[in-house]
Amino acid sequence: MSSKQILPNDWEVVIGLEVHAQLSSSSKLFSGATSKFGLSPNEQVSFIDSAMPGMLPFVNRVCVDLAIMSAHALCGSVSLHSVFERKHYFYADLPQGYQISQLKEPLMRGGKVSIALEGESSRDISIERMHMEQDAGKSLHGMIAGRTCVDLNRSGVGLLEIVSQPELRSSEEASAYVSKLRSILMSIGACDGNMQDGSLRVDANVSVRRASAPLGTRCEIKNLNSLRFLRQAISYEARRQHEIICGGGEIEQETRLFDSVKGITRGMRSKEEAHDYRYFPDPDIPPLSLSESYVEGLRAKLPELPDARISRLVSSYALPAYTAGLLSEDKYLSDYFEELASKAEGLSSKDVANWLLVELSFYLRERDVSLSALVSEYNLGSARTGELLSLIGNGKISARAGKEVLAQMLEQPDTSPASLVAELGLERLGDRADLLPILEGLLRDNESQVASYRSGKSAVFGWFVGQAMSLTKGRADPKIVGELLRELLSG
């Protein structure tokens, strides 16, 4: 259910998002320690990351380059002069007692992300700013009874914080914004976009108001790590605030967490303002000074961005804009589609796209893996998968049989689709001589339905076709089945 449906027509939800994206650098933002994900706790912690006395940070140039390219991709204005500042607060997984971030002079101001919901025209969501900062560590609960442990592996990993203007008006728009932003960052290699592993996380600022009224008091929902949780959290929070206001209460500005099990938000702490963190320029890191030629040189390195790819897929493959948008959310997916479209004989590009977005996506959800992992682990490269689609497109097997073959391709990654078709006996029955005795038996066993059809009840014909397809386990060509049935029923 959307936020628009949850609130009465004369109310609206106002949403601003802060997206934190880990930069795809092999080392951290201010140290040479590896930023690899998934190592044992505290295995990749340098003296700088653990805030040992006397350790001096240094800026990772790769992170800066990725940040500048991200700013170009988001149509933002890159500041040639930006300053790293210390944001002071104590937290167990922030050993320095402050976070190195940017406030007054961020790397980027302005920018936009274009979103489009299905059936609606696109519109731009404005970005206020984007800055660089270091990630904190991670608190681990339950490893030792009664204690909280700290893993500093993530401490110091480079982050982009991208802050939108409060222009989003539903949970679906918020989801579309994050999805589009994620696809942009992934397309340029700035972030791997893996929300489940925390590479991309979202804080949602939510308030409600009567239409055209001044902005209401907002609450911030922290660390949302899936699009589904983002939608659920916004919808719940909008409803919660509306009920409080209509009940005569007031909204307290606070930071909240989303309980994904119960589907509710709950209070965490009162919302801090910038002055509460006592920002001041970091004395150990000089201001970041960039030349205009250097910044523009990085613009020239940008690959094809999602919007350009959507336009090309629409014009080159005659795809609906919405379908092209879904494919372009993931560069690997859209590349895979183009490879398959060139190899799948007899199928339209739209059919290939739908097969990817429906049939193959089922296994991505079922096995909770990325497309690249599924392709590499189960030998689903474009050559092998293209062979399967060509068998469907050329009429050798039915679409229904194609689903069975795909399931077996995952179980037998070294077996060709053609061999699996023969092994499973799924070749399409297209010979009239093979189908005729099956259909004659169907009519003999259902004399009353035959009589009904011949008496003028033409709707019974569809029942006969369905029975014939069931008897042949979907292997028969529906067109030939229909032709033969009409001949037999008219005799």
Helices and strands as residue ranges (DSSP letters): H 3-6, E 11-22, H 61-73, E 77-78, E 81-82, E 85-88, E 98-101, E 108-109, E 112-115, E 123-134, E 138-144, E 147-151, E 158-164, H 171-187, E 200-210, E 219-224, H 227-246, E 254-259, E 264-270, G 274-277, E 280-281, E 288-289, H 292-299, H 306-317, H 321-328, H 331-343, H 349-355, I 356-360, H 361-367, H 371-377, H 382-393, H 399-411, H 417-424, H 432-444, H 447-454, H 460-471, H 478-490
